[in-house]
Amino acid sequence: MGNDFSINSRVESKIHRIISETVIHDIKDPRLKNVSINEVRLSSDLSHAKIYCSPIGISESDSNKVIGLMTKASGIFKRNIGQRVSLKKIPELNFIFDDHEKYANQLSDLIDSTIKNDSEK
């Protein structure tokens, strides 16, 4: 059981690296050049991968378009994964908009305002 986790973890990191490198080197669409791949999560049977990505400097409404473009380019990603990772079956790639950065900034602002309010008392 513990071995399954290590295999998943290693494959997740390899897929993360491959997708990131593919975005940088192989994708020609300029709308995808500012996409950050934040995390890859594989199902336990390695058949599905959730790729959490966030477009940098793009509004949230435009980010849905970018996620759609990433989904369209999944064939390129799957080809590169197949060439560089030895798997029986390449996982199905599901791209998900990651808004953790926005959430973290909101939390940081709340903490800063609380500290400011406490120092005024």
C-alpha positions as CSV (number, residue, x, y, z in Angstrom):
1,M,0.0,0.0,0.0
2,G,2.8,2.4,0.9
3,N,4.5,1.5,-2.4
4,D,1.4,2.7,-4.3
5,F,1.7,6.1,-2.8
6,S,5.3,6.5,-3.8
7,I,4.6,5.4,-7.4
8,N,1.7,7.9,-7.6
9,S,3.8,10.6,-6.2
10,R,6.7,9.9,-8.6
11,V,4.4,9.7,-11.6
12,E,2.6,12.9,-10.5
13,S,5.9,14.8,-10.3
14,K,7.0,13.5,-13.8
15,I,3.7,14.5,-15.4
16,H,3.9,17.9,-13.7
17,R,7.4,18.4,-15.1
18,I,6.4,17.2,-18.6
19,I,3.3,19.4,-18.9
20,S,5.3,22.4,-17.6
21,E,8.1,21.9,-20.1
22,T,5.6,21.3,-22.9
23,V,3.8,24.6,-22.2
24,I,7.2,26.4,-22.3
25,H,8.8,24.6,-25.3
26,D,6.2,23.0,-27.5
27,I,3.0,25.0,-27.3
28,K,3.0,27.8,-29.9
29,D,-0.2,29.5,-28.8
30,P,0.8,32.8,-27.0
31,R,-2.3,32.6,-24.8
32,L,-0.9,29.6,-23.1
33,K,2.6,31.0,-22.4
34,N,1.6,32.5,-19.1
35,V,0.0,29.4,-17.6
36,S,1.5,28.0,-14.4
37,I,1.0,24.3,-13.6
38,N,0.5,24.2,-9.8
39,E,-0.3,20.6,-9.1
40,V,-1.0,17.2,-10.6
41,R,-3.2,14.7,-8.8
42,L,-3.5,11.2,-10.1
43,S,-6.3,8.7,-9.3
44,S,-5.2,5.6,-7.5
45,D,-5.4,3.5,-10.7
46,L,-3.5,6.2,-12.7
47,S,-6.3,6.5,-15.2
48,H,-7.2,10.1,-14.5
49,A,-5.1,13.2,-13.8
50,K,-6.3,16.5,-12.4
51,I,-4.0,19.2,-13.5
52,Y,-4.5,22.4,-11.4
53,C,-3.2,25.4,-13.4
54,S,-3.5,29.1,-13.1
55,P,-3.1,31.6,-15.9
56,I,-0.9,34.4,-14.7
57,G,-2.1,38.0,-15.4
58,I,-5.4,36.9,-16.9
59,S,-8.9,37.7,-15.6
60,E,-11.0,34.9,-14.2
61,S,-13.4,35.1,-17.1
62,D,-10.6,34.7,-19.6
63,S,-9.1,31.8,-17.5
64,N,-12.0,29.6,-18.6
65,K,-10.9,30.1,-22.2
66,V,-7.3,29.2,-21.3
67,I,-8.5,26.0,-19.5
68,G,-10.4,25.2,-22.7
69,L,-7.3,25.7,-24.8
70,M,-5.3,23.5,-22.4
71,T,-7.9,20.8,-22.8
72,K,-7.6,21.1,-26.6
73,A,-3.9,20.8,-26.4
74,S,-4.2,17.6,-24.2
75,G,-3.1,15.5,-27.2
76,I,0.3,17.1,-27.2
77,F,0.6,16.7,-23.5
78,K,-0.4,13.0,-23.7
79,R,2.0,12.3,-26.5
80,N,4.9,13.8,-24.5
81,I,3.8,11.9,-21.4
82,G,3.7,8.7,-23.4
83,Q,7.2,9.2,-24.8
84,R,8.8,10.0,-21.4
85,V,6.9,7.9,-18.9
86,S,6.5,4.1,-19.0
87,L,2.8,3.5,-18.3
88,K,0.4,0.9,-19.6
89,K,-2.2,3.6,-20.3
90,I,-1.8,7.4,-20.4
91,P,-4.1,9.1,-17.9
92,E,-7.0,11.2,-19.0
93,L,-6.1,14.8,-18.4
94,N,-8.6,17.1,-16.7
95,F,-7.5,20.8,-16.5
96,I,-8.8,22.7,-13.5
97,F,-8.6,26.4,-12.8
98,D,-6.6,26.9,-9.6
99,D,-7.6,30.0,-7.6
100,H,-5.5,29.3,-4.5
101,E,-3.3,32.3,-5.1
102,K,-6.4,34.6,-5.0
103,Y,-7.6,32.9,-1.8
104,A,-4.1,33.2,-0.2
105,N,-4.0,36.9,-1.1
106,Q,-7.4,37.4,0.5
107,L,-6.3,35.7,3.7
108,S,-3.1,37.8,3.8
109,D,-5.1,41.0,3.4
110,L,-7.4,39.9,6.3
111,I,-4.4,39.1,8.5
112,D,-2.8,42.5,7.7
113,S,-6.0,44.4,8.5
114,T,-6.4,42.5,11.8
115,I,-2.9,43.3,12.8
116,K,-3.5,47.0,11.9
117,N,-6.7,47.1,13.9
118,D,-5.0,45.4,16.9
119,S,-2.1,47.9,16.9
120,E,-4.5,50.8,16.8
121,K,-6.1,49.7,20.1
